Amino acid sequence: MYFADADLECSGLCTGRDRDIVYDWKLTPTDKNNPGNLRIVGSSRKVGDDTVQVAGTGTFDLNVFVTFKCTAGPLVTALCNSQATVRFTQ
C-alpha cells in the first residue's frame, strides 16, 4: 500500500476538502523487457483517497497526478495540480 503526500495549496484565500482531491496513479515497471506481474489493484483513479495498492514483485516507478479543487467563495473555483514519481521495489 502506497500513499500520496502532496503539498496541496492554492494561492490566495482558497480552501479545499479531502473529498475534492483526485489522485490518478500510474505504475511503470523499470525493466521493459521483463515487466513481471506488477499491477495496481482496483481503480487507478481515486477521489478523496490518497492510497493505492500494488500487487506483484519487481521494481517500478509509481506516478501520481493530484488535482486539488478549492473554492474562494460561492462563485470562484480553482484547480491546482501536483505530480510526483518515486521508484519502489517490492
PDB file of N, CA, C and O in Angstrom, chain B, residues numbered from 101:
ATOM      1  N   MET B 101       0.853  -1.163   0.000  1.00  0.00           N
ATOM      2  CA  MET B 101       0.000   0.000   0.000  1.00  0.00           C
ATOM      3  C   MET B 101       0.903   1.230   0.000  1.00  0.00           C
ATOM      4  O   MET B 101       1.833   1.326   0.800  1.00  0.00           O
ATOM      5  N   TYR B 102       0.624   2.156  -0.891  1.00  0.00           N
ATOM      6  CA  TYR B 102       1.382   3.395  -1.003  1.00  0.00           C
ATOM      7  C   TYR B 102       0.412   4.559  -0.870  1.00  0.00           C
ATOM      8  O   TYR B 102      -0.786   4.412  -1.113  1.00  0.00           O
ATOM      9  N   PHE B 103       0.938   5.720  -0.481  1.00  0.00           N
ATOM     10  CA  PHE B 103       0.071   6.885  -0.355  1.00  0.00           C
ATOM     11  C   PHE B 103       0.771   8.128  -0.874  1.00  0.00           C
ATOM     12  O   PHE B 103       1.998   8.188  -0.949  1.00  0.00           O
ATOM     13  N   ALA B 104      -0.036   9.119  -1.231  1.00  0.00           N
ATOM     14  CA  ALA B 104       0.487  10.383  -1.742  1.00  0.00           C
ATOM     15  C   ALA B 104       0.511  11.396  -0.609  1.00  0.00           C
ATOM     16  O   ALA B 104      -0.463  11.549   0.128  1.00  0.00           O
ATOM     17  N   ASP B 105       1.620  12.074  -0.484  1.00  0.00           N
ATOM     18  CA  ASP B 105       1.753  13.142   0.499  1.00  0.00           C
ATOM     19  C   ASP B 105       2.105  14.403  -0.279  1.00  0.00           C
ATOM     20  O   ASP B 105       3.272  14.779  -0.385  1.00  0.00           O
ATOM     21  N   ALA B 106       1.088  15.042  -0.814  1.00  0.00           N
ATOM     22  CA  ALA B 106       1.306  16.180  -1.704  1.00  0.00           C
ATOM     23  C   ALA B 106       1.083  17.502  -0.977  1.00  0.00           C
ATOM     24  O   ALA B 106       0.256  17.592  -0.069  1.00  0.00           O
ATOM     25  N   ASP B 107       1.818  18.511  -1.382  1.00  0.00           N
ATOM     26  CA  ASP B 107       1.623  19.864  -0.869  1.00  0.00           C
ATOM     27  C   ASP B 107       0.516  20.491  -1.703  1.00  0.00           C
ATOM     28  O   ASP B 107       0.754  20.977  -2.809  1.00  0.00           O
ATOM     29  N   LEU B 108      -0.691  20.472  -1.162  1.00  0.00           N
ATOM     30  CA  LEU B 108      -1.865  20.894  -1.924  1.00  0.00           C
ATOM     31  C   LEU B 108      -2.352  22.252  -1.448  1.00  0.00           C
ATOM     32  O   LEU B 108      -3.335  22.360  -0.715  1.00  0.00           O
ATOM     33  N   GLU B 109      -1.651  23.271  -1.876  1.00  0.00           N
ATOM     34  CA  GLU B 109      -2.044  24.619  -1.512  1.00  0.00           C
ATOM     35  C   GLU B 109      -2.228  25.444  -2.769  1.00  0.00           C
ATOM     36  O   GLU B 109      -1.352  25.494  -3.632  1.00  0.00           O
ATOM     37  N   CYS B 110      -3.367  26.084  -2.859  1.00  0.00           N
ATOM     38  CA  CYS B 110      -3.597  27.054  -3.921  1.00  0.00           C
ATOM     39  C   CYS B 110      -3.313  28.427  -3.335  1.00  0.00           C
ATOM     40  O   CYS B 110      -3.392  28.620  -2.122  1.00  0.00           O
ATOM     41  N   SER B 111      -2.989  29.367  -4.187  1.00  0.00           N
ATOM     42  CA  SER B 111      -2.687  30.708  -3.695  1.00  0.00           C
ATOM     43  C   SER B 111      -3.962  31.429  -3.275  1.00  0.00           C
ATOM     44  O   SER B 111      -5.064  31.069  -3.688  1.00  0.00           O
ATOM     45  N   GLY B 112      -3.790  32.432  -2.466  1.00  0.00           N
ATOM     46  CA  GLY B 112      -4.916  33.259  -2.052  1.00  0.00           C
ATOM     47  C   GLY B 112      -5.699  32.659  -0.901  1.00  0.00           C
ATOM     48  O   GLY B 112      -5.154  31.918  -0.084  1.00  0.00           O
ATOM     49  N   LEU B 113      -6.972  32.982  -0.844  1.00  0.00           N
ATOM     50  CA  LEU B 113      -7.840  32.560   0.250  1.00  0.00           C
ATOM     51  C   LEU B 113      -8.600  31.292  -0.094  1.00  0.00           C
ATOM     52  O   LEU B 113      -9.701  31.068   0.407  1.00  0.00           O
ATOM     53  N   CYS B 114      -8.030  30.485  -0.927  1.00  0.00           N
ATOM     54  CA  CYS B 114      -8.677  29.279  -1.405  1.00  0.00           C
ATOM     55  C   CYS B 114      -8.700  28.205  -0.318  1.00  0.00           C
ATOM     56  O   CYS B 114      -7.708  28.004   0.382  1.00  0.00           O
ATOM     57  N   THR B 115      -9.827  27.522  -0.179  1.00  0.00           N
ATOM     58  CA  THR B 115      -9.929  26.412   0.768  1.00  0.00           C
ATOM     59  C   THR B 115     -10.414  25.178   0.027  1.00  0.00           C
ATOM     60  O   THR B 115     -11.125  25.280  -0.973  1.00  0.00           O
ATOM     61  N   GLY B 116     -10.027  24.018   0.523  1.00  0.00           N
ATOM     62  CA  GLY B 116     -10.408  22.780  -0.142  1.00  0.00           C
ATOM     63  C   GLY B 116     -10.782  21.705   0.850  1.00  0.00           C
ATOM     64  O   GLY B 116     -10.573  21.850   2.055  1.00  0.00           O
ATOM     65  N   ARG B 117     -11.342  20.618   0.331  1.00  0.00           N
ATOM     66  CA  ARG B 117     -11.748  19.484   1.159  1.00  0.00           C
ATOM     67  C   ARG B 117     -11.153  18.210   0.575  1.00  0.00           C
ATOM     68  O   ARG B 117     -10.981  18.091  -0.638  1.00  0.00           O
ATOM     69  N   ASP B 118     -10.839  17.258   1.453  1.00  0.00           N
ATOM     70  CA  ASP B 118     -10.250  15.998   1.006  1.00  0.00           C
ATOM     71  C   ASP B 118     -11.101  15.307  -0.049  1.00  0.00           C
ATOM     72  O   ASP B 118     -10.565  14.700  -0.976  1.00  0.00           O
ATOM     73  N   ARG B 119     -12.403  15.391   0.080  1.00  0.00           N
ATOM     74  CA  ARG B 119     -13.277  14.679  -0.862  1.00  0.00           C
ATOM     75  C   ARG B 119     -13.223  15.267  -2.277  1.00  0.00           C
ATOM     76  O   ARG B 119     -13.742  14.668  -3.219  1.00  0.00           O
ATOM     77  N   ASP B 120     -12.602  16.427  -2.421  1.00  0.00           N
ATOM     78  CA  ASP B 120     -12.468  17.056  -3.736  1.00  0.00           C
ATOM     79  C   ASP B 120     -11.105  16.811  -4.376  1.00  0.00           C
ATOM     80  O   ASP B 120     -10.829  17.343  -5.451  1.00  0.00           O
ATOM     81  N   ILE B 121     -10.248  16.014  -3.736  1.00  0.00           N
ATOM     82  CA  ILE B 121      -8.919  15.743  -4.274  1.00  0.00           C
ATOM     83  C   ILE B 121      -8.978  14.477  -5.124  1.00  0.00           C
ATOM     84  O   ILE B 121      -9.482  13.445  -4.680  1.00  0.00           O
ATOM     85  N   VAL B 122      -8.464  14.561  -6.338  1.00  0.00           N
ATOM     86  CA  VAL B 122      -8.450  13.421  -7.262  1.00  0.00           C
ATOM     87  C   VAL B 122      -7.006  12.963  -7.437  1.00  0.00           C
ATOM     88  O   VAL B 122      -6.113  13.763  -7.717  1.00  0.00           O
ATOM     89  N   TYR B 123      -6.796  11.657  -7.265  1.00  0.00           N
ATOM     90  CA  TYR B 123      -5.481  11.039  -7.411  1.00  0.00           C
ATOM     91  C   TYR B 123      -5.514  10.105  -8.611  1.00  0.00           C
ATOM     92  O   TYR B 123      -6.293   9.153  -8.634  1.00  0.00           O
ATOM     93  N   ASP B 124      -4.678  10.367  -9.603  1.00  0.00           N
ATOM     94  CA  ASP B 124      -4.546   9.496 -10.768  1.00  0.00           C
ATOM     95  C   ASP B 124      -3.176   8.829 -10.697  1.00  0.00           C
ATOM     96  O   ASP B 124      -2.144   9.490 -10.816  1.00  0.00           O
ATOM     97  N   TRP B 125      -3.179   7.503 -10.502  1.00  0.00           N
ATOM     98  CA  TRP B 125      -1.964   6.726 -10.316  1.00  0.00           C
ATOM     99  C   TRP B 125      -1.554   6.025 -11.616  1.00  0.00           C
ATOM    100  O   TRP B 125      -2.400   5.603 -12.404  1.00  0.00           O
ATOM    101  N   LYS B 126      -0.236   5.912 -11.820  1.00  0.00           N
ATOM    102  CA  LYS B 126       0.290   5.177 -12.969  1.00  0.00           C
ATOM    103  C   LYS B 126       1.516   4.395 -12.506  1.00  0.00           C
ATOM    104  O   LYS B 126       2.404   4.944 -11.854  1.00  0.00           O
ATOM    105  N   LEU B 127       1.554   3.118 -12.848  1.00  0.00           N
ATOM    106  CA  LEU B 127       2.664   2.248 -12.496  1.00  0.00           C
ATOM    107  C   LEU B 127       3.424   1.891 -13.762  1.00  0.00           C
ATOM    108  O   LEU B 127       2.828   1.455 -14.747  1.00  0.00           O
ATOM    109  N   THR B 128       4.742   2.074 -13.738  1.00  0.00           N
ATOM    110  CA  THR B 128       5.578   1.743 -14.884  1.00  0.00           C
ATOM    111  C   THR B 128       6.729   0.851 -14.419  1.00  0.00           C
ATOM    112  O   THR B 128       7.611   1.320 -13.700  1.00  0.00           O
ATOM    113  N   PRO B 129       6.738  -0.430 -14.817  1.00  0.00           N
ATOM    114  CA  PRO B 129       7.872  -1.296 -14.472  1.00  0.00           C
ATOM    115  C   PRO B 129       9.162  -0.720 -15.070  1.00  0.00           C
ATOM    116  O   PRO B 129       9.152  -0.189 -16.181  1.00  0.00           O
ATOM    117  N   THR B 130      10.265  -0.826 -14.332  1.00  0.00           N
ATOM    118  CA  THR B 130      11.527  -0.258 -14.821  1.00  0.00           C
ATOM    119  C   THR B 130      12.231  -1.175 -15.810  1.00  0.00           C
ATOM    120  O   THR B 130      13.036  -0.709 -16.617  1.00  0.00           O
ATOM    121  N   ASP B 131      11.941  -2.473 -15.760  1.00  0.00           N
ATOM    122  CA  ASP B 131      12.539  -3.422 -16.705  1.00  0.00           C
ATOM    123  C   ASP B 131      11.552  -3.654 -17.849  1.00  0.00           C
ATOM    124  O   ASP B 131      10.633  -4.466 -17.734  1.00  0.00           O
ATOM    125  N   LYS B 132      11.749  -2.945 -18.933  1.00  0.00           N
ATOM    126  CA  LYS B 132      10.816  -3.013 -20.068  1.00  0.00           C
ATOM    127  C   LYS B 132      10.781  -4.403 -20.714  1.00  0.00           C
ATOM    128  O   LYS B 132       9.747  -4.818 -21.237  1.00  0.00           O
ATOM    129  N   ASN B 133      11.905  -5.120 -20.678  1.00  0.00           N
ATOM    130  CA  ASN B 133      11.968  -6.445 -21.297  1.00  0.00           C
ATOM    131  C   ASN B 133      11.329  -7.530 -20.434  1.00  0.00           C
ATOM    132  O   ASN B 133      10.904  -8.567 -20.942  1.00  0.00           O
ATOM    133  N   ASN B 134      11.265  -7.285 -19.139  1.00  0.00           N
ATOM    134  CA  ASN B 134      10.683  -8.253 -18.220  1.00  0.00           C
ATOM    135  C   ASN B 134       9.850  -7.507 -17.177  1.00  0.00           C
ATOM    136  O   ASN B 134      10.279  -7.363 -16.032  1.00  0.00           O
ATOM    137  N   PRO B 135       8.659  -7.030 -17.566  1.00  0.00           N
ATOM    138  CA  PRO B 135       7.869  -6.200 -16.654  1.00  0.00           C
ATOM    139  C   PRO B 135       7.281  -6.968 -15.476  1.00  0.00           C
ATOM    140  O   PRO B 135       6.815  -6.357 -14.514  1.00  0.00           O
ATOM    141  N   GLY B 136       7.296  -8.289 -15.536  1.00  0.00           N
ATOM    142  CA  GLY B 136       6.778  -9.076 -14.410  1.00  0.00           C
ATOM    143  C   GLY B 136       5.271  -8.979 -14.294  1.00  0.00           C
ATOM    144  O   GLY B 136       4.569  -8.748 -15.279  1.00  0.00           O
ATOM    145  N   ASN B 137       4.787  -9.158 -13.081  1.00  0.00           N
ATOM    146  CA  ASN B 137       3.346  -9.190 -12.840  1.00  0.00           C
ATOM    147  C   ASN B 137       2.872  -8.006 -12.006  1.00  0.00           C
ATOM    148  O   ASN B 137       1.865  -8.109 -11.305  1.00  0.00           O
ATOM    149  N   LEU B 138       3.573  -6.901 -12.072  1.00  0.00           N
ATOM    150  CA  LEU B 138       3.193  -5.714 -11.303  1.00  0.00           C
ATOM    151  C   LEU B 138       1.903  -5.108 -11.844  1.00  0.00           C
ATOM    152  O   LEU B 138       1.691  -5.033 -13.054  1.00  0.00           O
ATOM    153  N   ARG B 139       1.046  -4.677 -10.919  1.00  0.00           N
ATOM    154  CA  ARG B 139      -0.195  -4.011 -11.333  1.00  0.00           C
ATOM    155  C   ARG B 139      -0.787  -3.259 -10.158  1.00  0.00           C
ATOM    156  O   ARG B 139      -0.525  -3.581  -8.999  1.00  0.00           O
ATOM    157  N   ILE B 140      -1.587  -2.256 -10.473  1.00  0.00           N
ATOM    158  CA  ILE B 140      -2.360  -1.538  -9.464  1.00  0.00           C
ATOM    159  C   ILE B 140      -3.625  -2.335  -9.206  1.00  0.00           C
ATOM    160  O   ILE B 140      -4.314  -2.743 -10.142  1.00  0.00           O
ATOM    161  N   VAL B 141      -3.928  -2.555  -7.935  1.00  0.00           N
ATOM    162  CA  VAL B 141      -5.133  -3.293  -7.545  1.00  0.00           C
ATOM    163  C   VAL B 141      -6.303  -2.307  -7.503  1.00  0.00           C
ATOM    164  O   VAL B 141      -6.228  -1.274  -6.839  1.00  0.00           O
ATOM    165  N   GLY B 142      -7.373  -2.632  -8.210  1.00  0.00           N
ATOM    166  CA  GLY B 142      -8.537  -1.747  -8.237  1.00  0.00           C
ATOM    167  C   GLY B 142      -8.335  -0.584  -9.186  1.00  0.00           C
ATOM    168  O   GLY B 142      -7.540  -0.659 -10.122  1.00  0.00           O
ATOM    169  N   SER B 143      -9.049   0.473  -8.939  1.00  0.00           N
ATOM    170  CA  SER B 143      -9.008   1.642  -9.810  1.00  0.00           C
ATOM    171  C   SER B 143      -7.723   2.440  -9.616  1.00  0.00           C
ATOM    172  O   SER B 143      -7.231   2.578  -8.497  1.00  0.00           O
ATOM    173  N   SER B 144      -7.187   2.962 -10.711  1.00  0.00           N
ATOM    174  CA  SER B 144      -6.006   3.817 -10.620  1.00  0.00           C
ATOM    175  C   SER B 144      -6.408   5.280 -10.408  1.00  0.00           C
ATOM    176  O   SER B 144      -5.544   6.143 -10.247  1.00  0.00           O
ATOM    177  N   ARG B 145      -7.683   5.555 -10.406  1.00  0.00           N
ATOM    178  CA  ARG B 145      -8.199   6.907 -10.155  1.00  0.00           C
ATOM    179  C   ARG B 145      -9.002   6.881  -8.859  1.00  0.00           C
ATOM    180  O   ARG B 145      -9.974   6.136  -8.733  1.00  0.00           O
ATOM    181  N   LYS B 146      -8.586   7.701  -7.902  1.00  0.00           N
ATOM    182  CA  LYS B 146      -9.240   7.750  -6.595  1.00  0.00           C
ATOM    183  C   LYS B 146      -9.678   9.181  -6.305  1.00  0.00           C
ATOM    184  O   LYS B 146      -8.974  10.136  -6.632  1.00  0.00           O
ATOM    185  N   VAL B 147     -10.826   9.313  -5.700  1.00  0.00           N
ATOM    186  CA  VAL B 147     -11.325  10.622  -5.293  1.00  0.00           C
ATOM    187  C   VAL B 147     -11.420  10.628  -3.768  1.00  0.00           C
ATOM    188  O   VAL B 147     -12.157   9.836  -3.181  1.00  0.00           O
ATOM    189  N   GLY B 148     -10.668  11.529  -3.135  1.00  0.00           N
ATOM    190  CA  GLY B 148     -10.682  11.633  -1.685  1.00  0.00           C
ATOM    191  C   GLY B 148      -9.936  10.525  -0.968  1.00  0.00           C
ATOM    192  O   GLY B 148     -10.020  10.432   0.257  1.00  0.00           O
ATOM    193  N   ASP B 149      -9.214   9.686  -1.684  1.00  0.00           N
ATOM    194  CA  ASP B 149      -8.475   8.564  -1.106  1.00  0.00           C
ATOM    195  C   ASP B 149      -7.063   8.597  -1.664  1.00  0.00           C
ATOM    196  O   ASP B 149      -6.857   8.370  -2.856  1.00  0.00           O
ATOM    197  N   ASP B 150      -6.085   8.880  -0.800  1.00  0.00           N
ATOM    198  CA  ASP B 150      -4.706   9.062  -1.269  1.00  0.00           C
ATOM    199  C   ASP B 150      -3.880   7.781  -1.279  1.00  0.00           C
ATOM    200  O   ASP B 150      -2.652   7.844  -1.352  1.00  0.00           O
ATOM    201  N   THR B 151      -4.529   6.617  -1.208  1.00  0.00           N
ATOM    202  CA  THR B 151      -3.781   5.357  -1.173  1.00  0.00           C
ATOM    203  C   THR B 151      -3.977   4.552  -2.453  1.00  0.00           C
ATOM    204  O   THR B 151      -4.992   4.674  -3.140  1.00  0.00           O
ATOM    205  N   VAL B 152      -2.977   3.725  -2.753  1.00  0.00           N
ATOM    206  CA  VAL B 152      -3.055   2.807  -3.881  1.00  0.00           C
ATOM    207  C   VAL B 152      -2.349   1.517  -3.469  1.00  0.00           C
ATOM    208  O   VAL B 152      -1.330   1.545  -2.779  1.00  0.00           O
ATOM    209  N   GLN B 153      -2.897   0.410  -3.894  1.00  0.00           N
ATOM    210  CA  GLN B 153      -2.296  -0.882  -3.593  1.00  0.00           C
ATOM    211  C   GLN B 153      -1.661  -1.445  -4.859  1.00  0.00           C
ATOM    212  O   GLN B 153      -2.262  -1.422  -5.933  1.00  0.00           O
ATOM    213  N   VAL B 154      -0.435  -1.950  -4.719  1.00  0.00           N
ATOM    214  CA  VAL B 154       0.287  -2.523  -5.840  1.00  0.00           C
ATOM    215  C   VAL B 154       0.498  -4.010  -5.560  1.00  0.00           C
ATOM    216  O   VAL B 154       0.942  -4.390  -4.477  1.00  0.00           O
ATOM    217  N   ALA B 155       0.177  -4.842  -6.543  1.00  0.00           N
ATOM    218  CA  ALA B 155       0.381  -6.290  -6.440  1.00  0.00           C
ATOM    219  C   ALA B 155       1.534  -6.694  -7.334  1.00  0.00           C
ATOM    220  O   ALA B 155       1.843  -6.014  -8.313  1.00  0.00           O
ATOM    221  N   GLY B 156       2.166  -7.803  -6.994  1.00  0.00           N
ATOM    222  CA  GLY B 156       3.267  -8.329  -7.784  1.00  0.00           C
ATOM    223  C   GLY B 156       4.609  -7.986  -7.176  1.00  0.00           C
ATOM    224  O   GLY B 156       4.690  -7.390  -6.102  1.00  0.00           O
ATOM    225  N   THR B 157       5.652  -8.368  -7.872  1.00  0.00           N
ATOM    226  CA  THR B 157       7.004  -8.095  -7.397  1.00  0.00           C
ATOM    227  C   THR B 157       7.826  -7.479  -8.508  1.00  0.00           C
ATOM    228  O   THR B 157       7.579  -7.717  -9.690  1.00  0.00           O
ATOM    229  N   GLY B 158       8.806  -6.685  -8.116  1.00  0.00           N
ATOM    230  CA  GLY B 158       9.690  -6.050  -9.072  1.00  0.00           C
ATOM    231  C   GLY B 158       9.975  -4.609  -8.695  1.00  0.00           C
ATOM    232  O   GLY B 158       9.575  -4.136  -7.632  1.00  0.00           O
ATOM    233  N   THR B 159      10.669  -3.926  -9.581  1.00  0.00           N
ATOM    234  CA  THR B 159      10.986  -2.514  -9.395  1.00  0.00           C
ATOM    235  C   THR B 159      10.140  -1.712 -10.368  1.00  0.00           C
ATOM    236  O   THR B 159       9.999  -2.075 -11.536  1.00  0.00           O
ATOM    237  N   PHE B 160       9.577  -0.616  -9.870  1.00  0.00           N
ATOM    238  CA  PHE B 160       8.654   0.172 -10.693  1.00  0.00           C
ATOM    239  C   PHE B 160       8.691   1.627 -10.287  1.00  0.00           C
ATOM    240  O   PHE B 160       9.057   1.975  -9.164  1.00  0.00           O
ATOM    241  N   ASP B 161       8.302   2.469 -11.232  1.00  0.00           N
ATOM    242  CA  ASP B 161       8.083   3.892 -10.957  1.00  0.00           C
ATOM    243  C   ASP B 161       6.595   4.070 -10.724  1.00  0.00           C
ATOM    244  O   ASP B 161       5.771   3.660 -11.542  1.00  0.00           O
ATOM    245  N   LEU B 162       6.263   4.683  -9.608  1.00  0.00           N
ATOM    246  CA  LEU B 162       4.866   4.958  -9.276  1.00  0.00           C
ATOM    247  C   LEU B 162       4.651   6.455  -9.377  1.00  0.00           C
ATOM    248  O   LEU B 162       5.261   7.237  -8.647  1.00  0.00           O
ATOM    249  N   ASN B 163       3.782   6.839 -10.284  1.00  0.00           N
ATOM    250  CA  ASN B 163       3.485   8.249 -10.531  1.00  0.00           C
ATOM    251  C   ASN B 163       2.090   8.557 -10.025  1.00  0.00           C
ATOM    252  O   ASN B 163       1.163   7.767 -10.199  1.00  0.00           O
ATOM    253  N   VAL B 164       1.951   9.712  -9.397  1.00  0.00           N
ATOM    254  CA  VAL B 164       0.624  10.186  -9.006  1.00  0.00           C
ATOM    255  C   VAL B 164       0.467  11.623  -9.495  1.00  0.00           C
ATOM    256  O   VAL B 164       1.338  12.470  -9.294  1.00  0.00           O
ATOM    257  N   PHE B 165      -0.663  11.869 -10.138  1.00  0.00           N
ATOM    258  CA  PHE B 165      -1.038  13.205 -10.585  1.00  0.00           C
ATOM    259  C   PHE B 165      -2.230  13.612  -9.739  1.00  0.00           C
ATOM    260  O   PHE B 165      -3.287  12.985  -9.803  1.00  0.00           O
ATOM    261  N   VAL B 166      -2.061  14.662  -8.948  1.00  0.00           N
ATOM    262  CA  VAL B 166      -3.070  15.074  -7.983  1.00  0.00           C
ATOM    263  C   VAL B 166      -3.737  16.355  -8.465  1.00  0.00           C
ATOM    264  O   VAL B 166      -3.062  17.320  -8.821  1.00  0.00           O
ATOM    265  N   THR B 167      -5.056  16.356  -8.472  1.00  0.00           N
ATOM    266  CA  THR B 167      -5.831  17.550  -8.803  1.00  0.00           C
ATOM    267  C   THR B 167      -6.609  17.948  -7.557  1.00  0.00           C
ATOM    268  O   THR B 167      -7.375  17.156  -7.009  1.00  0.00           O
ATOM    269  N   PHE B 168      -6.409  19.159  -7.125  1.00  0.00           N
ATOM    270  CA  PHE B 168      -6.986  19.675  -5.898  1.00  0.00           C
ATOM    271  C   PHE B 168      -7.964  20.799  -6.245  1.00  0.00           C
ATOM    272  O   PHE B 168      -7.572  21.831  -6.790  1.00  0.00           O
ATOM    273  N   LYS B 169      -9.219  20.589  -5.927  1.00  0.00           N
ATOM    274  CA  LYS B 169     -10.241  21.606  -6.193  1.00  0.00           C
ATOM    275  C   LYS B 169     -10.418  22.443  -4.937  1.00  0.00           C
ATOM    276  O   LYS B 169     -10.651  21.911  -3.852  1.00  0.00           O
ATOM    277  N   CYS B 170     -10.306  23.740  -5.091  1.00  0.00           N
ATOM    278  CA  CYS B 170     -10.531  24.618  -3.944  1.00  0.00           C
ATOM    279  C   CYS B 170     -11.427  25.781  -4.345  1.00  0.00           C
ATOM    280  O   CYS B 170     -11.519  26.145  -5.517  1.00  0.00           O
ATOM    281  N   THR B 171     -12.071  26.344  -3.360  1.00  0.00           N
ATOM    282  CA  THR B 171     -13.011  27.431  -3.612  1.00  0.00           C
ATOM    283  C   THR B 171     -12.654  28.650  -2.777  1.00  0.00           C
ATOM    284  O   THR B 171     -12.110  28.538  -1.678  1.00  0.00           O
ATOM    285  N   ALA B 172     -12.971  29.804  -3.319  1.00  0.00           N
ATOM    286  CA  ALA B 172     -12.793  31.080  -2.622  1.00  0.00           C
ATOM    287  C   ALA B 172     -14.099  31.840  -2.753  1.00  0.00           C
ATOM    288  O   ALA B 172     -14.179  32.847  -3.456  1.00  0.00           O
ATOM    289  N   GLY B 173     -15.114  31.349  -2.072  1.00  0.00           N
ATOM    290  CA  GLY B 173     -16.438  31.944  -2.176  1.00  0.00           C
ATOM    291  C   GLY B 173     -17.327  31.070  -3.036  1.00  0.00           C
ATOM    292  O   GLY B 173     -16.875  30.057  -3.569  1.00  0.00           O
ATOM    293  N   PRO B 174     -18.576  31.447  -3.175  1.00  0.00           N
ATOM    294  CA  PRO B 174     -19.531  30.593  -3.879  1.00  0.00           C
ATOM    295  C   PRO B 174     -19.333  30.537  -5.390  1.00  0.00           C
ATOM    296  O   PRO B 174     -19.826  29.605  -6.025  1.00  0.00           O
ATOM    297  N   LEU B 175     -18.643  31.483  -5.982  1.00  0.00           N
ATOM    298  CA  LEU B 175     -18.543  31.533  -7.432  1.00  0.00           C
ATOM    299  C   LEU B 175     -17.155  31.242  -7.985  1.00  0.00           C
ATOM    300  O   LEU B 175     -17.009  31.061  -9.194  1.00  0.00           O
ATOM    301  N   VAL B 176     -16.141  31.193  -7.143  1.00  0.00           N
ATOM    302  CA  VAL B 176     -14.779  31.042  -7.621  1.00  0.00           C
ATOM    303  C   VAL B 176     -14.255  29.656  -7.252  1.00  0.00           C
ATOM    304  O   VAL B 176     -14.201  29.291  -6.078  1.00  0.00           O
ATOM    305  N   THR B 177     -13.873  28.898  -8.266  1.00  0.00           N
ATOM    306  CA  THR B 177     -13.279  27.580  -8.048  1.00  0.00           C
ATOM    307  C   THR B 177     -11.969  27.508  -8.815  1.00  0.00           C
ATOM    308  O   THR B 177     -11.886  27.911  -9.975  1.00  0.00           O
ATOM    309  N   ALA B 178     -10.953  26.988  -8.149  1.00  0.00           N
ATOM    310  CA  ALA B 178      -9.645  26.845  -8.785  1.00  0.00           C
ATOM    311  C   ALA B 178      -9.227  25.386  -8.749  1.00  0.00           C
ATOM    312  O   ALA B 178      -9.561  24.662  -7.812  1.00  0.00           O
ATOM    313  N   LEU B 179      -8.502  24.958  -9.761  1.00  0.00           N
ATOM    314  CA  LEU B 179      -7.922  23.619  -9.783  1.00  0.00           C
ATOM    315  C   LEU B 179      -6.414  23.756  -9.719  1.00  0.00           C
ATOM    316  O   LEU B 179      -5.801  24.407 -10.565  1.00  0.00           O
ATOM    317  N   CYS B 180      -5.822  23.138  -8.710  1.00  0.00           N
ATOM    318  CA  CYS B 180      -4.369  23.129  -8.572  1.00  0.00           C
ATOM    319  C   CYS B 180      -3.892  21.708  -8.824  1.00  0.00           C
ATOM    320  O   CYS B 180      -4.583  20.748  -8.484  1.00  0.00           O
ATOM    321  N   ASN B 181      -2.726  21.571  -9.412  1.00  0.00           N
ATOM    322  CA  ASN B 181      -2.194  20.253  -9.741  1.00  0.00           C
ATOM    323  C   ASN B 181      -0.815  20.064  -9.129  1.00  0.00           C
ATOM    324  O   ASN B 181      -0.048  21.012  -8.960  1.00  0.00           O
ATOM    325  N   SER B 182      -0.529  18.820  -8.806  1.00  0.00           N
ATOM    326  CA  SER B 182       0.789  18.436  -8.311  1.00  0.00           C
ATOM    327  C   SER B 182       1.057  17.032  -8.851  1.00  0.00           C
ATOM    328  O   SER B 182       0.141  16.221  -8.994  1.00  0.00           O
ATOM    329  N   GLN B 183       2.336  16.759  -9.150  1.00  0.00           N
ATOM    330  CA  GLN B 183       2.679  15.449  -9.705  1.00  0.00           C
ATOM    331  C   GLN B 183       3.997  14.992  -9.110  1.00  0.00           C
ATOM    332  O   GLN B 183       4.897  15.798  -8.873  1.00  0.00           O
ATOM    333  N   ALA B 184       4.107  13.692  -8.871  1.00  0.00           N
ATOM    334  CA  ALA B 184       5.351  13.134  -8.349  1.00  0.00           C
ATOM    335  C   ALA B 184       5.527  11.704  -8.853  1.00  0.00           C
ATOM    336  O   ALA B 184       4.553  10.986  -9.079  1.00  0.00           O
ATOM    337  N   THR B 185       6.780  11.307  -9.024  1.00  0.00           N
ATOM    338  CA  THR B 185       7.115   9.929  -9.396  1.00  0.00           C
ATOM    339  C   THR B 185       8.215   9.450  -8.461  1.00  0.00           C
ATOM    340  O   THR B 185       9.215  10.137  -8.252  1.00  0.00           O
ATOM    341  N   VAL B 186       8.015   8.254  -7.898  1.00  0.00           N
ATOM    342  CA  VAL B 186       9.003   7.664  -6.989  1.00  0.00           C
ATOM    343  C   VAL B 186       9.225   6.219  -7.416  1.00  0.00           C
ATOM    344  O   VAL B 186       8.288   5.535  -7.827  1.00  0.00           O
ATOM    345  N   ARG B 187      10.465   5.759  -7.317  1.00  0.00           N
ATOM    346  CA  ARG B 187      10.806   4.374  -7.671  1.00  0.00           C
ATOM    347  C   ARG B 187      10.745   3.504  -6.414  1.00  0.00           C
ATOM    348  O   ARG B 187      11.261   3.872  -5.359  1.00  0.00           O
ATOM    349  N   PHE B 188      10.104   2.346  -6.552  1.00  0.00           N
ATOM    350  CA  PHE B 188       9.965   1.392  -5.458  1.00  0.00           C
ATOM    351  C   PHE B 188      10.359   0.002  -5.934  1.00  0.00           C
ATOM    352  O   PHE B 188      10.333  -0.293  -7.129  1.00  0.00           O
ATOM    353  N   THR B 189      10.723  -0.844  -4.979  1.00  0.00           N
ATOM    354  CA  THR B 189      10.921  -2.271  -5.220  1.00  0.00           C
ATOM    355  C   THR B 189      10.152  -3.013  -4.163  1.00  0.00           C
ATOM    356  O   THR B 189      10.230  -2.693  -2.977  1.00  0.00           O
ATOM    357  N   GLN B 190       9.397  -4.019  -4.604  1.00  0.00           N
ATOM    358  CA  GLN B 190       8.650  -4.841  -3.644  1.00  0.00           C
ATOM    359  C   GLN B 190       8.680  -6.281  -4.065  1.00  0.00           C
ATOM    360  O   GLN B 190       8.108  -7.135  -3.387  1.00  0.00           O
TER     361      GLN B 190
END
